[in-house]
Amino acid sequence: RRRERTPPPPPPAASGRAASEPGTRPWFEGFFSDDYLRTVRAPTPAQVARECDFIESALGLGPRVRLLDVGCGLGLHAVELASRGVSVTGVDLSLPMLSRAADEAQDRGQRVELIHSDMRDLTFDAEYDAVLCWGTTFGYFPDDANARALRRMRNALRPGGQLLLDVVNRDHVVRFQPNTVWFEGEGCICMEETQMNFRTARLEVRRNVILDGDRQRDARYSVRLYALHELGRLLQQCGLMVVEVSGEIATRGAFFGAASARLIVTAERSS
């Protein structure tokens, strides 16, 4: 029997930032392409459900609560939270990612508003009860632009609303650098060489992907990593007060320094 599908979602709303000239684009503008998606190891539905349990609890989400998911990627968490009654808007700079997110919403019969935008260009003004930035989607920009993105997230919150920010913990990562990892994707093999630049506090990555046995793609990227005291200071400077820190979803409210792989911070807009 043919499976009924929900009507196709509208195309994502357009970003206000003009595209960079060819050859001058920062790494993140073209990195998250269809080829990149072939290398992604998406979390299982059970893992997404567990993470959404944590997100729901940490942010106090419930029916009709308005949530902005910044850097929503494949839309797995946005759609799962929508299935729980949350009113979700997802924002991402990658059109291939947003296309997958739209498919995910359609396949599960959920309504999620999707917007194509750079997080530095968000113009929301106290429209959301909560903001989510999950899975180390923060830290791609130079320091001043990272702060700008945080201020835009803060502005999107109503007074008293909360941001949940999930990044890797720098104090944990540095113990394993430099490092090289190999993994397989969809018809491809990927190698990533990572090293920490201690002057810039950025994790620098050289990625080599062999697709379909003979096509090669090389890329370099870097992500700003934070220690807890640094991230807390940055959030405060951007008008957000830290109210809870976790090192893993299994240990909400507990952070164990360098032993914690993640840095999951709940911060509140005070005014």
N, C-alpha and C positions, 0 to 999 in steps of 0.2 A: 504494500500500500504506500502510496506517495505521501511523504511527510509534509505537513503544512508548515510553511515558513512565515514568519512575521514580515511585514512590508519592509523593503530595504530602507536603511536609514538615510537621511539626507547627507550630502557631502559635508565634511568638516568646514566650519567657518574659517575664513582666511586670516592669516597673520597680518599684522600691521607693519612688520619690519621688512624692508626691501632685501632681496637676495643679494649676497655678496658677488663680486665679480669673479669669474672663473680664475683659478690659480691663487686667489686671495682668501678663500673660504677657511674659516676655522675648522678644525677636525670634525666637530660634532654636527656640522651642517650636512655633510654627505656620508657620514659614517654608517648611520642606521638605515641601510639600503636593503633591497630584496636579498642581495648576496649575504649581508650581515645576518638577516633573519634565518638563513640556512644554518648558521653556526649557533643559534640560540638554543640553549637547553631550558625550555620552559618548565616552570615548577608544575608538579602534578596537581590535579584538582584537590587532593587531600591536603597538600602543602598550602595551596592558596586558601583553602577553607580555614586552616589553622592560623595562618597569618591574618586573615580577615577577622577571626575571633579576637585576636589581639588588638587589631586596629579598632574594631567596634567597641571593645572594652576601654581602651586607652582614651578614645575620643568621645565616649558616651554617645555613640551613634544609635539611631532608632528610626522608626518610620517618619518620613517627610523631613528629616534633618538634611540640610543642604551641605554637600561635601564637594570640594574642589580637589581633584586628583591631578597634581602637577607632575608632568612626566609620566603619563599613564601607560605609555608603551603599548603592549599587546592588549591592554584592557582587562586582564584577567581579574585583578582585584576590583576594578571599577564595576565590572559586570556582576561579580559575586556579591558585592555590597549592594548593588541595585536590586538583586534578587531578594535581599533582606529588607527591602523597603526604603533604603536610603536614596535620596535624590542626588544623583551623581553627575558632575560635569568633569570630563577628562580633557586635559590639555597636553599636547605633545608637538615637538618640532618636526618629527619624522612622519611624512605622509604614508610610507609603507607600514609603519607601526599603527597609525590611525586606521588604515584600511583593515588590518587584522583585528583591531579593537572593534570596528564596526561589524565585522563578520562574527566575532564572538558574541556581541550583543544580539545580533539577529538570530544566531543559532540557538541562543538560550532564551529568546523571546523577552529580552529586557530593554528598557529604554535608558540610554545613556547619552547625554549631550556631549558631542566631541568637537573640540576646537583646535585648529592648527595654529599654533603660536609659540613663540619663544617665551620662556618664563620671565625673561627680563622685561617683556612688553605687556604683561598683564595689566589691565586697566580696571579691574573690579574694585568696587568701593563698598566695603562692609556688607557684601552680598551673601557670604557663606558662614555657616555655623562652625565649620571645620575645614582645614586644609591638610591634605596628605601629600607627602613627597617621599616615596618609598623606593627602596632598592638601589641606593647610591645613584640617583639621578641628579643629585646636587653636587656641585664642585667642579663642573666642567670649565667654568670661565675664570678669567683673572680675578684676583681678590675683590676689587672694587665692583666688578660685575656680579660676582656671587652675592655680595651684600645688597646690590640693587635687586636681584631676584628675590632675596629674602624679604626685603621691604615691600615688594609687590605682593608677595604671599601674605604678609602681615596686613596690608591694606585691604586684601580680599576678605579678611575676617571681620565679623561684627565684634564690637567690644566684648571681651570675655570669651570669644571664640578661641579655639586651640589649633595649633599646627603640630602634626606628627611627622618628624623628620628622621629618616633611616639612612645611615651611611656606614661605611666600614670604619672600624676603629683604627686610627693611625698607629697607636701604641701597640696594637696586636700585629698589624701588617708588617711593620719594619723588622720584626724578628725573623721574617722568612724571605728577606730580600738580600741579593737579587735572586730571581727564580725563573724557571722555564717550565711551562706546562704544554702538553699536547692533548688534544681531544678531537673526537669525530663529530661531525654535524650531518646535515642532510646532503649526502653525496659530496662531502668535503672533509678535509683534514685541516685543523687549525693549530698553529703554534703561537704562543704568546711568551715573550721575554719581558719580564718586569724588573724595574729597579727603582729605588726611592731616591729622589733628588732632595737632599736634606736642606739645600739652600732655599728652595721654593716650596718645600713640603708637598710636592706633587709626586704621585706614582706615575712613572713614565712607562709606557707599554709599546713594544714593537710587535705587531701582529702580522703573521704570514698565513694566508689561506690558499690551499690548492683545491680548486673546484672541478668536479667532473673529470678528475684524473690528469688534466693538462692545463687548466687555466689558473693563473696565479694572481692573487691580489695582496698587496702589501699596504699596511697602514701604520701610522703612529698616532698615539693619543696619550693624553695625560689627565689625571683627575686630582684636584686638590683634596688632600686628606687632613682631617682635624683630630686633635686630641680633645678630650672633654672640656677642659678649661678654656681652650681656644674657641670651640663652637659655642659654649655658653656665653662667652664675652661677645662674640659676633651677634648672637641672637639678641642679647640685651641692647647692643648698639642699634639694632634694627627694630626696636620697640616690642620685643617679645621676651617674656620672663619664663625661664625654665621651671617646670613644676614636677617633672619626673624624668628619670633616666633609666634605661634598661640596656642590658648587654646581649639579650636574646629574647625571643618571644616566649620562651619557656620560663623566664625569670623576670617577669614584669616588676619594675621598681628596684631591681638589683643590678648593679654594675660592678664588675670585678677588675677594673683597670685593664692591663695588657692581656689578661686572660679572656676578656670578652671580645669576640670577633666583631661584634656590631656595636654601633652607637645609636640608640633609638631614643630620641628626645621628644618629649611633649612640652610645648611652650605656649604660653597664653598671651593674647593681645590684651594689654591692660587698659587702653583707652583708644 
